């Protein structure tokens, strides 16, 4: 699902809000998550998951074309860990699809 698809679905589910309002709400949520991560904070959405920032140490990498050693600087990368409820819902729907496929075969 893309950001525009999310906005469209939320607009359809909430007809009392304008498309512009829904777009502003979605952008604000994403901006706040981004700002918190950039400050090094953890963002937890109960039932959905947690966003954190993990540090990757500096290392020596290799240029795949030449095989030459290349220094790679330390960096911070965003990390998402799915919450228990999200994992269960994903696995439940996966199991339902698998049983439906078995029934059709």
N, C-alpha and C positions, 0 to 999 in steps of 0.2 A: 504494500500500500504506500502510495506517495503522499506527500504533505497535502497536495491539492485534492487527492481522493479522500483523505481524512477530513479536510475542511468541507467537502461536498457532503459526506455522510453525516457529519455533525450538523450541518445546515439543514439537511433533510429531517433529521431526528428532532431538531429544535426550531420549528417554523416561526416561533416568536422572536428569534434572533435573526438579524440580517446577515448576509454572507460576509460583509465587511467586519461585523462584530465577531463572528466565529473566526475569521482569519486573524484578527487582532488577538483573540484569546489564545489560539494555537501558537502564534508567533511569540506572545508573552511567555507562555509556558516553556517553550524551547529556549528562549533567550535567558530565562531565569535558571534553567538547568545548566546551560552553557556557562553562565556567569559564575554559578556556584562551583562548577568543576574547575574553571580557570583560577578560582581562589583556593583550590585544593580541597574543597569540601566534598562530602559524600551526599548524594541525593538518593533518598529512599522513597519509593512509591509503594505503599503497603499493598500486597496482593499482586503487584506487577514485577518489581525488582529494584535493584540498586545500581546506581551509576557511581563509579569511583575513578580516580586517576591512578594509574600505576606507572612507576618509573622504570625505564629500561636503562641499564648501565651502558656506558661507552664500551665499544668493542671494536675489533678489527674484522671487517667484512672482506668480501672478495668481489671484484668486478667480474660478472659472469662472462663478459665478452673476452677480456684479456687475461683473467685469472690473477690480476694484480691485487695486492693487499690494499684496502682502502679503510681509513679510520672512519668509524661511525660514532657520532656524538651521542651523549646521553640524551634521552628524550622522555617526555611524559606522553602517555597514550590513554585515551578514555577506555573504560572497561565496564561492561554491563553484566550483571549476574541476575538471572531470572529468579523471581520469587517462587515460593512453593505453589501458590495458587495458579500462577501462570504456567508453570511446568506441568501441573496436574491437568489443567484444561487443554493444553497442547497435546499431551499424551493421551488424554481421553478422546479427543477428536481424531487423533491418529489411529487409535484402536477401533473407533467406530467406522472410519473409512476402510480399514483393513478387513473388518468383519463384513462390511457391505460388499467389498470386492470379492471376498470368498463366497458370499451368497450368490453373487452374479455368475461366478465361474462354474 
